[in-house]
Amino acid sequence: MALLVLKFGGTSVGTPERIRSVAERIAAAKSAGNDVVVVVSAMGRTTDDLLALAGEVSKTPPGREVDMLLTAGERISMALLSMALADLGVRALSFTGSQSGIITTNHHRRARIERILGDRVRLATAEGAVAIVAGFQGMSEEKEITTLGRGGSDTTAVALAATLGAARCDIYTDVDGVFSADPRLVPGARRIPRIGHDHMVELAQRGAGVLHPRSIELAQKFKVPLWVRNSLAPLKKDAGEGERGGTEVVDLTKGMHGTNAASGGMEATAVVGITHDDEKSLVVVELMRPSAASAIWDAATKAGLSMLAPDFFDGTLRFFVDHDAIPEWQKACHTLSVDGFLRAVEIHEKLVPVSVVGSRLTQDGKILSRVFEILDQNGISVTMGQASSLVITLAVPKLKAPEVVGLLHKALIES
């Protein structure tokens, strides 16, 4: 008998009909002889609706109260799913993050998991019930309710799988797996049957919404077998272990055997995917002195903030931040300016990152040269760029980003 952790995202539980469909999938996994722990997100756009509601009653809602509000979304999903399973004759017990013993840091809106106790979850499965856990949330040592940030339910699921010693963690979403670009924007996007942790982290950090980057890091660290699957695909009678499709996130440190390794030699340059993230904005900071960069990192760490693709040149630091974290960045930068660390700060909300993810991208200059050639031919300006072996990230106008992704995908992957 295997223990499976199944996570269902907001679109998967977005309507009563879809909740019943998810319940049937869980019942099938249970009837196949598995112990099952389920993690759920809030229904559809519930989180966005709750954030909008908070904005209507307060110009600057306190983070503590926002967390208290947002956790209601997952509680609704878990309770409804438990009811749907009861109708199928499957006993299920729902638990909030705090009831599950998910202990986090005390950073509201972007807490990190410290450890998971999981006693009630273990007891539920030992008694033959399906344990349904509210994703995205936990409780700090100070007994404060916290949330893990956008996409945090993925992190909840993998962390639970690691704690419980699960045989597998399946992340169910509304697409057939991980694609080389967003298939809703790029018709030629291809499903990637198997992908390494490093590439998956880069894609996730840069806009591929199917997995939260912290969940991938946890899967790699604790060796949790991880899959991305489509909850909207028809349920097969013999699903369970034999379910086809999806994407397996694997450890490639032991070689590329059995994966979609690019042809052209063992050290050939390969492009895996193209992404963009219109939920991020470019920040440009002019430092009073080069050593002031460490003050920015210290302030970000203290506030639980993150930055993407930092680039330092000639006294100027440039990086991308989450759009919803801009007020906190403005506050932190204002303090640093008053303290004499920063000369000027600019936030460009109309510039977003577009990224090319692959292997040996800087060892072979052809890819980098081709990227700039394509953009120049199409009259698309680039404000900044950063490149490493795994990823090339550019700042482009937000309105042009989907077009850039399509152009690069066609040239670097489809052809």
Contacts in CASP RR format, 6 or more apart in sequence:
PFRMAT RR
TARGET T0000
AUTHOR 0000-0000-0000
METHOD contacts of the structure
MODEL  1
MALLVLKFGGTSVGTPERIRSVAERIAAAKSAGNDVVVVVSAMGRTTDDL
LALAGEVSKTPPGREVDMLLTAGERISMALLSMALADLGVRALSFTGSQS
GIITTNHHRRARIERILGDRVRLATAEGAVAIVAGFQGMSEEKEITTLGR
GGSDTTAVALAATLGAARCDIYTDVDGVFSADPRLVPGARRIPRIGHDHM
VELAQRGAGVLHPRSIELAQKFKVPLWVRNSLAPLKKDAGEGERGGTEVV
DLTKGMHGTNAASGGMEATAVVGITHDDEKSLVVVELMRPSAASAIWDAA
TKAGLSMLAPDFFDGTLRFFVDHDAIPEWQKACHTLSVDGFLRAVEIHEK
LVPVSVVGSRLTQDGKILSRVFEILDQNGISVTMGQASSLVITLAVPKLK
APEVVGLLHKALIES
1 33 0 8 1.000
1 34 0 8 1.000
1 35 0 8 1.000
2 33 0 8 1.000
2 34 0 8 1.000
2 35 0 8 1.000
2 166 0 8 1.000
2 167 0 8 1.000
2 168 0 8 1.000
3 34 0 8 1.000
3 35 0 8 1.000
3 36 0 8 1.000
3 37 0 8 1.000
3 125 0 8 1.000
3 164 0 8 1.000
3 165 0 8 1.000
3 166 0 8 1.000
3 167 0 8 1.000
4 29 0 8 1.000
4 34 0 8 1.000
4 35 0 8 1.000
4 36 0 8 1.000
4 37 0 8 1.000
4 166 0 8 1.000
4 167 0 8 1.000
4 168 0 8 1.000
4 169 0 8 1.000
4 170 0 8 1.000
5 37 0 8 1.000
5 38 0 8 1.000
5 39 0 8 1.000
5 157 0 8 1.000
5 158 0 8 1.000
5 160 0 8 1.000
5 161 0 8 1.000
5 164 0 8 1.000
5 166 0 8 1.000
5 168 0 8 1.000
5 169 0 8 1.000
5 170 0 8 1.000
6 25 0 8 1.000
6 26 0 8 1.000
6 29 0 8 1.000
6 36 0 8 1.000
6 37 0 8 1.000
6 38 0 8 1.000
6 39 0 8 1.000
6 157 0 8 1.000
6 169 0 8 1.000
6 170 0 8 1.000
6 172 0 8 1.000
7 38 0 8 1.000
7 39 0 8 1.000
7 40 0 8 1.000
7 41 0 8 1.000
7 135 0 8 1.000
7 153 0 8 1.000
7 154 0 8 1.000
7 156 0 8 1.000
7 157 0 8 1.000
7 169 0 8 1.000
7 170 0 8 1.000
7 171 0 8 1.000
7 172 0 8 1.000
8 22 0 8 1.000
8 38 0 8 1.000
8 39 0 8 1.000
8 40 0 8 1.000
8 41 0 8 1.000
8 81 0 8 1.000
8 172 0 8 1.000
8 231 0 8 1.000
9 40 0 8 1.000
9 41 0 8 1.000
9 153 0 8 1.000
9 172 0 8 1.000
9 173 0 8 1.000
9 231 0 8 1.000
10 40 0 8 1.000
10 41 0 8 1.000
10 42 0 8 1.000
10 43 0 8 1.000
10 44 0 8 1.000
10 46 0 8 1.000
10 77 0 8 1.000
11 18 0 8 1.000
11 44 0 8 1.000
11 173 0 8 1.000
11 174 0 8 1.000
11 231 0 8 1.000
11 232 0 8 1.000
12 18 0 8 1.000
12 22 0 8 1.000
12 41 0 8 1.000
12 172 0 8 1.000
12 173 0 8 1.000
12 174 0 8 1.000
12 231 0 8 1.000
12 232 0 8 1.000
13 19 0 8 1.000
13 22 0 8 1.000
13 40 0 8 1.000
13 41 0 8 1.000
13 43 0 8 1.000
13 44 0 8 1.000
13 77 0 8 1.000
13 80 0 8 1.000
13 81 0 8 1.000
14 43 0 8 1.000
14 44 0 8 1.000
15 43 0 8 1.000
16 80 0 8 1.000
18 231 0 8 1.000
18 232 0 8 1.000
19 43 0 8 1.000
19 77 0 8 1.000
19 80 0 8 1.000
19 81 0 8 1.000
19 84 0 8 1.000
20 84 0 8 1.000
20 87 0 8 1.000
21 231 0 8 1.000
21 232 0 8 1.000
21 235 0 8 1.000
22 81 0 8 1.000
22 84 0 8 1.000
22 172 0 8 1.000
22 231 0 8 1.000
23 81 0 8 1.000
23 84 0 8 1.000
23 85 0 8 1.000
23 87 0 8 1.000
23 88 0 8 1.000
23 90 0 8 1.000
24 88 0 8 1.000
24 235 0 8 1.000
25 172 0 8 1.000
25 231 0 8 1.000
25 235 0 8 1.000
25 239 0 8 1.000
26 36 0 8 1.000
26 38 0 8 1.000
26 81 0 8 1.000
26 85 0 8 1.000
26 90 0 8 1.000
26 130 0 8 1.000
27 85 0 8 1.000
27 88 0 8 1.000
27 89 0 8 1.000
27 90 0 8 1.000
28 235 0 8 1.000
28 237 0 8 1.000
28 239 0 8 1.000
28 240 0 8 1.000
29 36 0 8 1.000
29 239 0 8 1.000
29 240 0 8 1.000
30 36 0 8 1.000
30 90 0 8 1.000
30 130 0 8 1.000
32 239 0 8 1.000
32 240 0 8 1.000
32 241 0 8 1.000
34 240 0 8 1.000
35 125 0 8 1.000
35 128 0 8 1.000
36 125 0 8 1.000
36 130 0 8 1.000
36 131 0 8 1.000
37 121 0 8 1.000
37 125 0 8 1.000
37 130 0 8 1.000
37 131 0 8 1.000
37 132 0 8 1.000
37 133 0 8 1.000
37 160 0 8 1.000
37 161 0 8 1.000
37 164 0 8 1.000
37 166 0 8 1.000
38 81 0 8 1.000
38 92 0 8 1.000
38 130 0 8 1.000
38 131 0 8 1.000
38 132 0 8 1.000
38 133 0 8 1.000
39 132 0 8 1.000
39 133 0 8 1.000
39 134 0 8 1.000
39 135 0 8 1.000
39 153 0 8 1.000
39 156 0 8 1.000
39 157 0 8 1.000
39 160 0 8 1.000
40 74 0 8 1.000
40 77 0 8 1.000
40 78 0 8 1.000
40 81 0 8 1.000
40 132 0 8 1.000
40 133 0 8 1.000
40 134 0 8 1.000
40 135 0 8 1.000
40 153 0 8 1.000
41 47 0 8 1.000
41 74 0 8 1.000
41 77 0 8 1.000
41 135 0 8 1.000
41 136 0 8 1.000
41 151 0 8 1.000
41 153 0 8 1.000
42 50 0 8 1.000
42 70 0 8 1.000
42 73 0 8 1.000
42 74 0 8 1.000
42 76 0 8 1.000
42 77 0 8 1.000
42 136 0 8 1.000
43 73 0 8 1.000
43 76 0 8 1.000
43 77 0 8 1.000
43 80 0 8 1.000
46 73 0 8 1.000
46 76 0 8 1.000
47 70 0 8 1.000
47 73 0 8 1.000
50 69 0 8 1.000
50 70 0 8 1.000
50 72 0 8 1.000
50 73 0 8 1.000
51 66 0 8 1.000
51 70 0 8 1.000
53 69 0 8 1.000
54 61 0 8 1.000
54 65 0 8 1.000
54 66 0 8 1.000
54 69 0 8 1.000
55 61 0 8 1.000
60 327 0 8 1.000
63 108 0 8 1.000
63 109 0 8 1.000
64 108 0 8 1.000
64 144 0 8 1.000
64 145 0 8 1.000
66 108 0 8 1.000
66 109 0 8 1.000
67 108 0 8 1.000
67 109 0 8 1.000
67 137 0 8 1.000
67 144 0 8 1.000
67 145 0 8 1.000
67 146 0 8 1.000
67 147 0 8 1.000
68 145 0 8 1.000
70 136 0 8 1.000
70 137 0 8 1.000
70 147 0 8 1.000
71 96 0 8 1.000
71 97 0 8 1.000
71 134 0 8 1.000
71 136 0 8 1.000
71 137 0 8 1.000
71 138 0 8 1.000
71 145 0 8 1.000
71 147 0 8 1.000
73 134 0 8 1.000
74 96 0 8 1.000
74 134 0 8 1.000
74 135 0 8 1.000
74 136 0 8 1.000
74 137 0 8 1.000
74 153 0 8 1.000
75 94 0 8 1.000
75 96 0 8 1.000
75 134 0 8 1.000
77 134 0 8 1.000
78 94 0 8 1.000
78 95 0 8 1.000
78 96 0 8 1.000
78 132 0 8 1.000
78 133 0 8 1.000
78 134 0 8 1.000
79 94 0 8 1.000
81 92 0 8 1.000
81 94 0 8 1.000
81 132 0 8 1.000
82 92 0 8 1.000
82 93 0 8 1.000
82 94 0 8 1.000
82 132 0 8 1.000
85 91 0 8 1.000
85 92 0 8 1.000
85 130 0 8 1.000
85 132 0 8 1.000
86 92 0 8 1.000
90 130 0 8 1.000
91 128 0 8 1.000
91 129 0 8 1.000
91 130 0 8 1.000
92 129 0 8 1.000
92 130 0 8 1.000
92 131 0 8 1.000
92 132 0 8 1.000
93 120 0 8 1.000
93 124 0 8 1.000
93 129 0 8 1.000
93 130 0 8 1.000
93 131 0 8 1.000
93 132 0 8 1.000
94 132 0 8 1.000
94 133 0 8 1.000
94 134 0 8 1.000
95 120 0 8 1.000
95 121 0 8 1.000
95 124 0 8 1.000
95 131 0 8 1.000
95 132 0 8 1.000
95 133 0 8 1.000
95 134 0 8 1.000
96 134 0 8 1.000
96 137 0 8 1.000
96 138 0 8 1.000
97 133 0 8 1.000
97 134 0 8 1.000
97 135 0 8 1.000
97 137 0 8 1.000
97 138 0 8 1.000
97 139 0 8 1.000
97 156 0 8 1.000
98 137 0 8 1.000
98 138 0 8 1.000
98 139 0 8 1.000
98 145 0 8 1.000
99 120 0 8 1.000
100 116 0 8 1.000
100 117 0 8 1.000
100 118 0 8 1.000
100 120 0 8 1.000
100 121 0 8 1.000
100 133 0 8 1.000
100 134 0 8 1.000
100 138 0 8 1.000
100 160 0 8 1.000
101 116 0 8 1.000
101 117 0 8 1.000
101 118 0 8 1.000
101 119 0 8 1.000
101 120 0 8 1.000
101 138 0 8 1.000
101 139 0 8 1.000
102 113 0 8 1.000
102 116 0 8 1.000
102 117 0 8 1.000
102 118 0 8 1.000
102 137 0 8 1.000
102 138 0 8 1.000
102 139 0 8 1.000
102 156 0 8 1.000
102 159 0 8 1.000
103 113 0 8 1.000
103 114 0 8 1.000
103 115 0 8 1.000
103 116 0 8 1.000
103 117 0 8 1.000
103 138 0 8 1.000
103 139 0 8 1.000
103 140 0 8 1.000
103 141 0 8 1.000
104 111 0 8 1.000
104 112 0 8 1.000
104 113 0 8 1.000
104 114 0 8 1.000
104 138 0 8 1.000
104 139 0 8 1.000
104 140 0 8 1.000
104 146 0 8 1.000
104 148 0 8 1.000
105 111 0 8 1.000
105 112 0 8 1.000
105 114 0 8 1.000
105 140 0 8 1.000
105 146 0 8 1.000
106 140 0 8 1.000
106 141 0 8 1.000
106 142 0 8 1.000
106 144 0 8 1.000
106 146 0 8 1.000
107 146 0 8 1.000
107 303 0 8 1.000
107 304 0 8 1.000
108 144 0 8 1.000
108 146 0 8 1.000
108 147 0 8 1.000
109 147 0 8 1.000
109 149 0 8 1.000
110 147 0 8 1.000
110 148 0 8 1.000
110 149 0 8 1.000
110 304 0 8 1.000
110 305 0 8 1.000
110 306 0 8 1.000
110 325 0 8 1.000
111 138 0 8 1.000
111 140 0 8 1.000
111 146 0 8 1.000
111 147 0 8 1.000
111 148 0 8 1.000
111 149 0 8 1.000
112 148 0 8 1.000
112 214 0 8 1.000
113 138 0 8 1.000
113 148 0 8 1.000
113 155 0 8 1.000
113 156 0 8 1.000
113 159 0 8 1.000
114 141 0 8 1.000
115 163 0 8 1.000
116 159 0 8 1.000
116 160 0 8 1.000
116 163 0 8 1.000
118 160 0 8 1.000
118 163 0 8 1.000
118 164 0 8 1.000
120 131 0 8 1.000
121 131 0 8 1.000
121 133 0 8 1.000
121 160 0 8 1.000
121 164 0 8 1.000
122 164 0 8 1.000
124 130 0 8 1.000
124 131 0 8 1.000
125 131 0 8 1.000
133 156 0 8 1.000
133 160 0 8 1.000
135 148 0 8 1.000
135 152 0 8 1.000
135 153 0 8 1.000
135 156 0 8 1.000
135 157 0 8 1.000
136 147 0 8 1.000
136 148 0 8 1.000
136 149 0 8 1.000
136 151 0 8 1.000
136 152 0 8 1.000
136 153 0 8 1.000
136 156 0 8 1.000
137 145 0 8 1.000
137 146 0 8 1.000
137 147 0 8 1.000
137 148 0 8 1.000
137 156 0 8 1.000
138 145 0 8 1.000
138 146 0 8 1.000
138 147 0 8 1.000
138 148 0 8 1.000
139 145 0 8 1.000
139 146 0 8 1.000
140 146 0 8 1.000
148 155 0 8 1.000
148 156 0 8 1.000
148 214 0 8 1.000
150 212 0 8 1.000
150 279 0 8 1.000
150 322 0 8 1.000
150 324 0 8 1.000
151 212 0 8 1.000
152 212 0 8 1.000
152 214 0 8 1.000
152 215 0 8 1.000
153 212 0 8 1.000
154 171 0 8 1.000
154 211 0 8 1.000
154 212 0 8 1.000
154 214 0 8 1.000
154 215 0 8 1.000
155 212 0 8 1.000
155 214 0 8 1.000
155 215 0 8 1.000
155 218 0 8 1.000
157 169 0 8 1.000
157 171 0 8 1.000
157 215 0 8 1.000
158 169 0 8 1.000
158 215 0 8 1.000
158 216 0 8 1.000
158 218 0 8 1.000
158 219 0 8 1.000
158 222 0 8 1.000
158 224 0 8 1.000
158 226 0 8 1.000
159 215 0 8 1.000
159 218 0 8 1.000
160 166 0 8 1.000
161 168 0 8 1.000
161 169 0 8 1.000
161 219 0 8 1.000
161 222 0 8 1.000
161 224 0 8 1.000
162 218 0 8 1.000
162 219 0 8 1.000
162 221 0 8 1.000
162 222 0 8 1.000
162 224 0 8 1.000
166 224 0 8 1.000
167 225 0 8 1.000
168 224 0 8 1.000
168 225 0 8 1.000
168 226 0 8 1.000
168 227 0 8 1.000
169 219 0 8 1.000
169 224 0 8 1.000
169 225 0 8 1.000
169 226 0 8 1.000
169 227 0 8 1.000
170 227 0 8 1.000
170 228 0 8 1.000
170 229 0 8 1.000
171 210 0 8 1.000
171 211 0 8 1.000
171 215 0 8 1.000
171 226 0 8 1.000
171 227 0 8 1.000
171 228 0 8 1.000
171 229 0 8 1.000
172 229 0 8 1.000
172 230 0 8 1.000
172 231 0 8 1.000
173 210 0 8 1.000
173 228 0 8 1.000
173 229 0 8 1.000
173 230 0 8 1.000
173 231 0 8 1.000
174 230 0 8 1.000
174 231 0 8 1.000
174 232 0 8 1.000
175 183 0 8 1.000
175 210 0 8 1.000
175 230 0 8 1.000
176 191 0 8 1.000
176 229 0 8 1.000
176 230 0 8 1.000
176 233 0 8 1.000
176 245 0 8 1.000
176 246 0 8 1.000
177 191 0 8 1.000
177 192 0 8 1.000
177 210 0 8 1.000
177 228 0 8 1.000
177 229 0 8 1.000
177 230 0 8 1.000
177 245 0 8 1.000
177 246 0 8 1.000
177 247 0 8 1.000
178 191 0 8 1.000
178 192 0 8 1.000
178 195 0 8 1.000
178 200 0 8 1.000
178 203 0 8 1.000
178 208 0 8 1.000
178 210 0 8 1.000
178 211 0 8 1.000
178 228 0 8 1.000
178 246 0 8 1.000
178 247 0 8 1.000
178 249 0 8 1.000
179 189 0 8 1.000
179 190 0 8 1.000
179 191 0 8 1.000
179 192 0 8 1.000
180 186 0 8 1.000
180 189 0 8 1.000
180 190 0 8 1.000
180 192 0 8 1.000
180 272 0 8 1.000
180 273 0 8 1.000
180 274 0 8 1.000
180 409 0 8 1.000
180 413 0 8 1.000
181 188 0 8 1.000
181 189 0 8 1.000
181 273 0 8 1.000
181 274 0 8 1.000
181 275 0 8 1.000
181 405 0 8 1.000
181 406 0 8 1.000
181 409 0 8 1.000
181 413 0 8 1.000
182 189 0 8 1.000
182 208 0 8 1.000
182 275 0 8 1.000
182 405 0 8 1.000
183 189 0 8 1.000
185 402 0 8 1.000
185 405 0 8 1.000
185 406 0 8 1.000
186 274 0 8 1.000
186 405 0 8 1.000
186 406 0 8 1.000
186 409 0 8 1.000
188 409 0 8 1.000
188 410 0 8 1.000
188 414 0 8 1.000
189 409 0 8 1.000
190 413 0 8 1.000
191 245 0 8 1.000
191 246 0 8 1.000
191 247 0 8 1.000
192 247 0 8 1.000
192 260 0 8 1.000
192 272 0 8 1.000
192 273 0 8 1.000
193 245 0 8 1.000
193 246 0 8 1.000
193 247 0 8 1.000
193 248 0 8 1.000
193 260 0 8 1.000
194 247 0 8 1.000
194 248 0 8 1.000
194 249 0 8 1.000
194 250 0 8 1.000
194 258 0 8 1.000
194 259 0 8 1.000
194 260 0 8 1.000
195 203 0 8 1.000
195 247 0 8 1.000
195 248 0 8 1.000
195 249 0 8 1.000
195 250 0 8 1.000
195 259 0 8 1.000
195 272 0 8 1.000
196 249 0 8 1.000
196 250 0 8 1.000
196 251 0 8 1.000
196 252 0 8 1.000
196 259 0 8 1.000
197 216 0 8 1.000
197 217 0 8 1.000
197 219 0 8 1.000
197 220 0 8 1.000
197 249 0 8 1.000
197 250 0 8 1.000
197 251 0 8 1.000
197 252 0 8 1.000
198 252 0 8 1.000
198 390 0 8 1.000
199 272 0 8 1.000
199 357 0 8 1.000
199 358 0 8 1.000
199 359 0 8 1.000
199 390 0 8 1.000
200 211 0 8 1.000
200 216 0 8 1.000
200 249 0 8 1.000
201 213 0 8 1.000
201 216 0 8 1.000
201 217 0 8 1.000
202 355 0 8 1.000
202 357 0 8 1.000
202 358 0 8 1.000
202 390 0 8 1.000
202 391 0 8 1.000
203 272 0 8 1.000
203 273 0 8 1.000
203 275 0 8 1.000
203 355 0 8 1.000
203 357 0 8 1.000
204 210 0 8 1.000
204 211 0 8 1.000
204 212 0 8 1.000
204 213 0 8 1.000
204 216 0 8 1.000
205 213 0 8 1.000
205 308 0 8 1.000
206 275 0 8 1.000
206 276 0 8 1.000
206 277 0 8 1.000
206 308 0 8 1.000
206 353 0 8 1.000
206 355 0 8 1.000
206 357 0 8 1.000
206 391 0 8 1.000
206 393 0 8 1.000
207 275 0 8 1.000
207 276 0 8 1.000
207 277 0 8 1.000
207 279 0 8 1.000
207 355 0 8 1.000
208 275 0 8 1.000
210 228 0 8 1.000
210 247 0 8 1.000
211 228 0 8 1.000
211 249 0 8 1.000
215 226 0 8 1.000
216 226 0 8 1.000
216 249 0 8 1.000
218 224 0 8 1.000
219 225 0 8 1.000
219 226 0 8 1.000
219 249 0 8 1.000
220 251 0 8 1.000
223 251 0 8 1.000
225 248 0 8 1.000
226 248 0 8 1.000
226 249 0 8 1.000
227 246 0 8 1.000
227 247 0 8 1.000
227 248 0 8 1.000
227 249 0 8 1.000
228 246 0 8 1.000
228 247 0 8 1.000
228 249 0 8 1.000
229 243 0 8 1.000
229 245 0 8 1.000
229 246 0 8 1.000
230 245 0 8 1.000
230 246 0 8 1.000
233 245 0 8 1.000
236 242 0 8 1.000
236 243 0 8 1.000
236 244 0 8 1.000
250 259 0 8 1.000
252 259 0 8 1.000
261 270 0 8 1.000
262 268 0 8 1.000
262 269 0 8 1.000
262 270 0 8 1.000
262 359 0 8 1.000
267 360 0 8 1.000
267 363 0 8 1.000
268 360 0 8 1.000
269 358 0 8 1.000
269 359 0 8 1.000
269 360 0 8 1.000
269 361 0 8 1.000
269 363 0 8 1.000
269 364 0 8 1.000
269 366 0 8 1.000
269 367 0 8 1.000
270 358 0 8 1.000
270 359 0 8 1.000
270 360 0 8 1.000
271 356 0 8 1.000
271 357 0 8 1.000
271 358 0 8 1.000
271 361 0 8 1.000
271 367 0 8 1.000
271 412 0 8 1.000
271 413 0 8 1.000
272 357 0 8 1.000
272 358 0 8 1.000
272 359 0 8 1.000
273 356 0 8 1.000
273 357 0 8 1.000
273 358 0 8 1.000
273 409 0 8 1.000
273 413 0 8 1.000
274 354 0 8 1.000
274 355 0 8 1.000
274 356 0 8 1.000
274 357 0 8 1.000
274 405 0 8 1.000
274 406 0 8 1.000
274 408 0 8 1.000
274 409 0 8 1.000
274 412 0 8 1.000
274 413 0 8 1.000
275 354 0 8 1.000
275 355 0 8 1.000
275 357 0 8 1.000
275 405 0 8 1.000
276 352 0 8 1.000
276 353 0 8 1.000
276 354 0 8 1.000
276 355 0 8 1.000
276 396 0 8 1.000
276 401 0 8 1.000
276 402 0 8 1.000
276 404 0 8 1.000
276 405 0 8 1.000
277 320 0 8 1.000
277 352 0 8 1.000
277 353 0 8 1.000
278 352 0 8 1.000
278 398 0 8 1.000
278 401 0 8 1.000
279 322 0 8 1.000
279 323 0 8 1.000
279 324 0 8 1.000
280 308 0 8 1.000
280 320 0 8 1.000
280 321 0 8 1.000
280 322 0 8 1.000
280 323 0 8 1.000
280 352 0 8 1.000
280 353 0 8 1.000
281 320 0 8 1.000
281 321 0 8 1.000
281 323 0 8 1.000
281 326 0 8 1.000
281 347 0 8 1.000
281 348 0 8 1.000
281 349 0 8 1.000
281 351 0 8 1.000
281 352 0 8 1.000
282 318 0 8 1.000
282 319 0 8 1.000
282 320 0 8 1.000
282 347 0 8 1.000
282 348 0 8 1.000
282 351 0 8 1.000
282 352 0 8 1.000
282 353 0 8 1.000
282 383 0 8 1.000
282 384 0 8 1.000
282 395 0 8 1.000
283 307 0 8 1.000
283 318 0 8 1.000
283 319 0 8 1.000
283 320 0 8 1.000
283 321 0 8 1.000
283 329 0 8 1.000
283 333 0 8 1.000
283 345 0 8 1.000
283 346 0 8 1.000
283 347 0 8 1.000
283 348 0 8 1.000
284 316 0 8 1.000
284 317 0 8 1.000
284 318 0 8 1.000
284 345 0 8 1.000
284 346 0 8 1.000
284 347 0 8 1.000
284 348 0 8 1.000
285 296 0 8 1.000
285 316 0 8 1.000
285 317 0 8 1.000
285 318 0 8 1.000
285 333 0 8 1.000
285 342 0 8 1.000
285 344 0 8 1.000
285 345 0 8 1.000
285 346 0 8 1.000
286 315 0 8 1.000
286 316 0 8 1.000
286 342 0 8 1.000
286 343 0 8 1.000
286 344 0 8 1.000
286 345 0 8 1.000
287 293 0 8 1.000
287 315 0 8 1.000
287 316 0 8 1.000
287 317 0 8 1.000
287 341 0 8 1.000
287 342 0 8 1.000
287 343 0 8 1.000
288 340 0 8 1.000
288 341 0 8 1.000
288 342 0 8 1.000
288 343 0 8 1.000
290 312 0 8 1.000
290 315 0 8 1.000
292 336 0 8 1.000
292 340 0 8 1.000
292 341 0 8 1.000
292 342 0 8 1.000
293 312 0 8 1.000
293 317 0 8 1.000
295 336 0 8 1.000
295 339 0 8 1.000
295 341 0 8 1.000
296 317 0 8 1.000
296 332 0 8 1.000
296 333 0 8 1.000
296 336 0 8 1.000
296 341 0 8 1.000
296 342 0 8 1.000
299 305 0 8 1.000
299 332 0 8 1.000
299 335 0 8 1.000
299 336 0 8 1.000
300 306 0 8 1.000
300 307 0 8 1.000
300 332 0 8 1.000
303 328 0 8 1.000
303 332 0 8 1.000
305 321 0 8 1.000
305 325 0 8 1.000
305 328 0 8 1.000
305 329 0 8 1.000
305 332 0 8 1.000
306 321 0 8 1.000
306 322 0 8 1.000
306 325 0 8 1.000
307 319 0 8 1.000
307 320 0 8 1.000
307 321 0 8 1.000
308 319 0 8 1.000
308 320 0 8 1.000
308 321 0 8 1.000
308 353 0 8 1.000
308 393 0 8 1.000
309 319 0 8 1.000
309 320 0 8 1.000
309 353 0 8 1.000
309 385 0 8 1.000
309 386 0 8 1.000
309 393 0 8 1.000
310 317 0 8 1.000
310 318 0 8 1.000
310 319 0 8 1.000
310 386 0 8 1.000
311 317 0 8 1.000
311 318 0 8 1.000
311 319 0 8 1.000
311 384 0 8 1.000
311 385 0 8 1.000
311 386 0 8 1.000
312 318 0 8 1.000
318 384 0 8 1.000
318 395 0 8 1.000
320 352 0 8 1.000
320 353 0 8 1.000
320 393 0 8 1.000
320 395 0 8 1.000
321 329 0 8 1.000
323 349 0 8 1.000
326 347 0 8 1.000
326 349 0 8 1.000
329 347 0 8 1.000
330 345 0 8 1.000
330 347 0 8 1.000
333 342 0 8 1.000
333 345 0 8 1.000
334 345 0 8 1.000
336 342 0 8 1.000
337 343 0 8 1.000
337 345 0 8 1.000
348 383 0 8 1.000
348 395 0 8 1.000
349 398 0 8 1.000
350 397 0 8 1.000
350 398 0 8 1.000
350 399 0 8 1.000
351 383 0 8 1.000
351 395 0 8 1.000
351 396 0 8 1.000
351 397 0 8 1.000
351 398 0 8 1.000
352 395 0 8 1.000
352 396 0 8 1.000
352 397 0 8 1.000
352 398 0 8 1.000
352 401 0 8 1.000
353 393 0 8 1.000
353 394 0 8 1.000
353 395 0 8 1.000
353 396 0 8 1.000
354 393 0 8 1.000
354 394 0 8 1.000
354 396 0 8 1.000
354 401 0 8 1.000
354 404 0 8 1.000
354 405 0 8 1.000
354 408 0 8 1.000
355 391 0 8 1.000
355 392 0 8 1.000
355 393 0 8 1.000
355 394 0 8 1.000
356 367 0 8 1.000
356 371 0 8 1.000
356 391 0 8 1.000
356 392 0 8 1.000
356 408 0 8 1.000
356 412 0 8 1.000
357 390 0 8 1.000
357 391 0 8 1.000
358 390 0 8 1.000
358 391 0 8 1.000
359 389 0 8 1.000
359 390 0 8 1.000
360 389 0 8 1.000
361 367 0 8 1.000
361 368 0 8 1.000
361 387 0 8 1.000
361 388 0 8 1.000
361 389 0 8 1.000
361 390 0 8 1.000
361 391 0 8 1.000
361 392 0 8 1.000
362 368 0 8 1.000
362 387 0 8 1.000
362 388 0 8 1.000
362 389 0 8 1.000
363 389 0 8 1.000
367 392 0 8 1.000
367 412 0 8 1.000
368 387 0 8 1.000
368 392 0 8 1.000
370 411 0 8 1.000
370 412 0 8 1.000
371 392 0 8 1.000
371 394 0 8 1.000
371 408 0 8 1.000
371 412 0 8 1.000
372 382 0 8 1.000
374 407 0 8 1.000
374 408 0 8 1.000
374 411 0 8 1.000
375 381 0 8 1.000
375 382 0 8 1.000
375 394 0 8 1.000
375 396 0 8 1.000
375 404 0 8 1.000
375 407 0 8 1.000
378 403 0 8 1.000
378 407 0 8 1.000
380 396 0 8 1.000
380 397 0 8 1.000
380 400 0 8 1.000
380 403 0 8 1.000
380 404 0 8 1.000
381 396 0 8 1.000
381 397 0 8 1.000
382 394 0 8 1.000
382 395 0 8 1.000
382 396 0 8 1.000
383 394 0 8 1.000
383 395 0 8 1.000
383 396 0 8 1.000
384 394 0 8 1.000
384 395 0 8 1.000
385 392 0 8 1.000
385 393 0 8 1.000
385 394 0 8 1.000
385 395 0 8 1.000
386 392 0 8 1.000
386 393 0 8 1.000
387 393 0 8 1.000
394 404 0 8 1.000
396 404 0 8 1.000
END
